[in-house]
């Protein structure tokens, strides 16, 4: 023993082995030959990480069927160990026995003991970090597709929905309807009550659209005071759709009270179906064209469905007419 050594080598070796066995981080010792490399020793943390047992893997070649690590990059890592003696923080997916893929970072050092070469690997499970990163990425994606003011999907999300529908179903007739909604009287709200009041009107309209359309209808604010609703329907219901939207608009555009003042916004609505031969641009343009026809009526609420101007009539007026017809019958 060297006079400067404080701990005898045998004691130090025992301490290091105990540290290896009890370490909370997975560690392995393997033989070094790239083709016949086999497990010489692993710690309990490695067995927990992989779900393997020592009896099953003792002496087994690392590349054999069912190995925890099966990566095309293995040969490159072996070259690094052969040429440089080590590598650090290599990204490696480890397969648990239950099929779960666990992302890890592996660092390794090649060591020669009594003429025999061994590789010592330290394996860090980073699945929680990867999961957190994915959650952040998903949140950023959701934010990029959400209108901050209304909380509804934005134009990018709207375009994505249509493109996905066409990719899945093709541009077939009568499976997807679009109601293109442009507010009437909104500029007057901004001019009279200010932009904060205008923003509140938009939020209330968004909330009412969510309330009065079905949960599976796709509602978006596509810019300014324009909204859109994409409705997947059964062809047998298409003929009543226009009147359903007319009734819904009557509910959505009831007077709105802002700071003690009552506002009377309305909407021009263009409604169309996705047709054979449609792309996203032609589909949206047709609904937009119908919306502009609705604008020309100068009605507070006007719906043009498939080019036809629907009769503007409040729910109360329609109920009165129905009652009158019943009395005359």
C-alpha positions in Angstrom: 0.0 0.0 0.0 1.3 3.5 -0.9 2.3 5.5 2.2 0.0 8.3 1.0 -3.1 6.0 0.7 -5.5 6.6 3.6 -7.9 3.7 2.7 -6.5 0.3 2.0 -7.2 -0.8 -1.6 -9.4 -3.8 -0.6 -11.5 -1.5 1.7 -11.8 1.1 -1.1 -12.8 -1.6 -3.6 -15.5 -2.8 -1.2 -16.8 0.7 -0.7 -17.0 1.4 -4.4 -18.8 -1.9 -5.0 -21.3 -1.1 -2.3 -21.8 2.4 -3.9 -22.3 0.7 -7.2 -24.9 -1.7 -5.8 -26.8 0.8 -3.8 -26.7 3.8 -6.2 -30.1 5.2 -7.1 -28.9 5.6 -10.7 -28.8 2.6 -13.0 -25.3 1.3 -13.6 -23.9 -1.7 -15.6 -20.5 -3.3 -16.1 -20.1 -5.2 -19.4 -17.4 -6.8 -21.3 -16.1 -4.7 -24.2 -16.2 -6.7 -27.4 -18.8 -5.1 -29.7 -20.1 -8.4 -31.0 -20.1 -10.5 -27.8 -20.3 -7.9 -25.1 -22.2 -9.3 -22.1 -23.4 -8.3 -18.7 -20.8 -8.8 -16.0 -22.5 -6.9 -13.2 -25.6 -4.6 -12.9 -27.0 -2.8 -9.9 -30.6 -3.0 -8.5 -31.4 0.4 -10.1 -30.8 -1.0 -13.5 -33.0 -4.0 -12.8 -35.8 -1.7 -11.7 -35.3 0.5 -14.7 -35.6 -2.4 -17.1 -37.8 -4.8 -15.2 -35.2 -7.6 -15.9 -33.8 -10.0 -13.3 -30.1 -10.8 -12.8 -30.7 -14.5 -13.3 -32.1 -13.8 -16.7 -29.4 -11.5 -18.0 -26.2 -12.7 -16.3 -23.6 -13.4 -18.9 -26.1 -12.7 -21.8 -24.9 -11.0 -24.9 -26.3 -7.4 -24.9 -27.5 -7.6 -28.5 -29.5 -10.8 -28.0 -33.2 -10.8 -28.6 -35.2 -9.0 -25.8 -32.3 -6.8 -24.8 -33.2 -3.6 -23.0 -31.1 -1.6 -25.4 -31.6 -2.2 -29.1 -30.2 0.8 -30.9 -28.6 1.3 -34.3 -26.3 3.8 -32.6 -24.7 1.0 -30.4 -21.9 0.4 -32.9 -21.1 4.1 -32.9 -20.9 4.2 -29.1 -18.6 1.2 -29.1 -16.3 3.0 -31.5 -16.2 6.0 -29.2 -15.2 3.7 -26.3 -12.6 2.0 -28.5 -11.1 5.2 -29.9 -11.6 7.7 -27.1 -12.2 5.5 -24.1 -15.5 7.1 -23.1 -18.6 9.0 -24.1 -21.0 11.2 -22.2 -24.8 11.8 -22.2 -25.7 9.8 -25.2 -29.5 9.7 -25.8 -30.6 6.0 -25.7 -34.1 4.5 -25.5 -34.3 1.5 -23.1 -37.2 -0.9 -23.4 -38.8 -2.1 -20.1 -40.0 -5.7 -20.1 -43.6 -4.4 -20.2 -42.9 -2.7 -23.5 -42.6 0.8 -22.1 -39.9 2.8 -23.9 -37.8 4.8 -21.4 -35.6 7.7 -22.7 -32.2 7.8 -21.0 -28.9 9.5 -21.1 -25.9 7.1 -20.9 -22.3 7.9 -20.1 -19.6 5.2 -20.2 -16.0 4.7 -19.4 -13.7 1.8 -20.7 -11.4 0.3 -18.1 -8.9 -2.5 -18.3 -8.5 -4.8 -15.3 -5.8 -7.5 -15.4 -5.7 -7.3 -19.2 -9.5 -7.6 -19.6 -11.5 -4.7 -20.9 -14.8 -3.7 -19.3 -17.2 -0.9 -19.9 -18.9 0.9 -17.0 -22.1 2.6 -17.9 -24.1 5.2 -15.9 -27.7 5.4 -17.1 -30.0 8.3 -16.2 -33.7 8.0 -16.6 -34.9 11.3 -18.2 -38.5 10.2 -18.9 -40.0 12.8 -16.5 -37.9 15.6 -18.1 -39.0 14.4 -21.6 -42.6 14.2 -20.5 -42.4 17.7 -19.1 -40.8 19.0 -22.3 -43.6 17.4 -24.3 -46.2 19.0 -22.1 -44.5 22.4 -22.6 -44.4 21.8 -26.4 -48.1 20.8 -26.4 -49.0 23.8 -24.4 -47.1 26.1 -26.8 -48.8 24.4 -29.8 -52.2 24.9 -28.1 -51.4 28.5 -27.4 -50.4 29.1 -31.0 -53.8 27.8 -32.1 -55.9 29.6 -29.6 -57.3 33.1 -29.8 -56.1 34.9 -26.7 -59.2 37.2 -26.4 -62.0 34.7 -26.8 -60.3 31.5 -25.8 -61.6 29.9 -29.1 -59.5 28.2 -31.7 -57.9 30.8 -34.1 -57.6 30.9 -37.9 -54.6 28.6 -37.9 -56.5 25.9 -36.0 -59.6 26.5 -38.2 -57.6 25.9 -41.4 -56.0 22.8 -39.8 -59.4 21.4 -38.9 -60.7 21.7 -42.5 -57.5 20.3 -44.0 -57.7 17.3 -41.6 -61.3 16.7 -42.5 -60.6 16.7 -46.2 -57.6 14.4 -45.7 -59.7 12.0 -43.7 -63.0 12.1 -45.6 -62.2 13.7 -49.0 -64.3 16.7 -50.2 -67.6 14.8 -50.2 -71.0 16.4 -50.2 -73.0 17.1 -47.1 -70.7 15.9 -44.4 -69.3 19.3 -43.3 -71.1 22.6 -43.1 -69.5 26.0 -42.5 -71.3 29.0 -41.0 -69.2 32.1 -41.6 -70.2 34.8 -39.1 -69.4 38.5 -39.4 -70.8 40.8 -36.7 -73.1 43.7 -37.5 -73.0 46.9 -35.5 -69.7 46.0 -33.8 -67.8 49.2 -35.0 -70.5 51.3 -33.3 -69.8 49.5 -30.0 -66.1 50.3 -30.3 -66.8 53.9 -31.3 -69.4 54.6 -28.6 -68.1 52.5 -25.6 -64.5 52.0 -26.4 -62.3 49.0 -27.3 -62.5 47.4 -23.9 -66.3 47.2 -24.3 -65.8 45.8 -27.8 -63.5 43.1 -26.4 -66.1 42.2 -23.8 -68.7 41.9 -26.6 -66.5 39.5 -28.5 -65.9 37.4 -25.3 -69.7 37.2 -24.7 -70.4 36.3 -28.3 -67.8 33.6 -28.1 -69.3 32.2 -24.9 -72.8 32.2 -26.4 -71.6 30.4 -29.5 -70.1 27.7 -27.3 -73.3 27.5 -25.3 -75.7 27.3 -28.2 -73.8 25.1 -30.6 -73.1 21.4 -30.0 -70.1 20.4 -28.0 -68.6 18.6 -31.0 -69.1 21.6 -33.4 -65.8 23.4 -34.1 -66.1 27.1 -33.2 -63.3 29.6 -34.0 -62.6 33.3 -34.0 -60.9 33.8 -37.3 -60.1 37.4 -37.0 -61.4 40.8 -35.9 -65.2 40.4 -35.5 -65.4 37.3 -37.6 -66.3 33.8 -36.3 -66.8 30.5 -38.0 -68.5 27.3 -37.0 -67.7 24.0 -38.7 -70.5 21.4 -38.2 -70.1 17.8 -39.1 -73.6 16.5 -40.0 -75.6 13.7 -41.4 -76.8 14.4 -45.0 -80.4 13.7 -43.8 -80.3 16.8 -41.6 -79.0 19.3 -44.2 -82.3 20.8 -45.1 -83.1 22.0 -41.6 -79.6 23.3 -41.0 -80.2 26.8 -42.2 -83.2 27.4 -39.9 -81.3 25.9 -37.0 -78.5 28.4 -37.5 -81.0 31.2 -37.9 -82.6 30.2 -34.5 -79.2 29.9 -32.9 -78.1 33.4 -34.1 -81.3 34.8 -32.6 -80.2 33.4 -29.2 -76.5 34.3 -29.6 -77.2 37.9 -30.6 -79.6 38.9 -27.9 -78.8 42.4 -26.5 -75.6 42.6 -24.4 -75.3 44.9 -21.4 -71.9 46.5 -21.0 -71.2 49.0 -18.2 -74.9 49.8 -17.8 -75.3 50.3 -21.6 -77.2 47.9 -23.9 -75.6 46.9 -27.2 -77.5 45.5 -30.1 -74.9 43.7 -32.2 -76.1 41.2 -34.8 -74.5 39.1 -37.5 -74.4 38.4 -41.2 -74.0 34.6 -41.7 -73.0 32.7 -44.8 -73.7 28.9 -44.7 -72.5 26.3 -47.2 -71.5 22.6 -47.4 -68.2 21.1 -48.4 -68.7 20.0 -52.0 -67.0 17.5 -54.3 -64.0 19.2 -55.8 -63.6 21.7 -53.0 -60.4 22.6 -51.4 -60.1 24.7 -48.3 -60.0 28.0 -50.2 -63.1 27.4 -52.3 -65.0 26.1 -49.4 -64.3 29.1 -47.2 -64.7 31.6 -50.1 -68.2 30.3 -50.9 -69.3 30.8 -47.3 -67.7 34.2 -47.2 -69.5 35.2 -50.4 -72.8 34.1 -48.9 -72.0 36.2 -45.8 -71.5 39.3 -48.0 -74.9 38.7 -49.5 -76.3 38.6 -46.0 -74.6 41.9 -45.3 -76.5 43.5 -48.2 -79.9 42.8 -46.5 -79.0 45.4 -43.8 -80.9 43.2 -41.3 -79.4 43.0 -37.8 -79.4 39.2 -38.1 -79.3 37.8 -41.6 -78.5 34.2 -42.7 -77.8 33.2 -46.3 -77.9 29.4 -46.6 -76.6 27.9 -49.9 -77.3 31.2 -51.6 -80.8 31.6 -50.3 -81.7 34.5 -48.0 -83.6 33.1 -45.0 -86.5 35.1 -43.8 -85.4 37.2 -40.7 -87.8 36.4 -37.9 -87.3 36.4 -34.2 -88.2 33.3 -32.2 -91.0 35.2 -30.5 -92.4 36.3 -33.9 -92.1 32.7 -35.2 -94.0 31.5 -32.1 -96.7 34.1 -32.6 -97.1 33.1 -36.3 -97.3 29.4 -35.3 -100.0 30.3 -32.7 -102.0 32.3 -35.2 -101.9 29.4 -37.7 -103.1 27.1 -35.0 -106.0 29.3 -34.2 -106.9 29.6 -37.9 -106.8 25.8 -38.4 
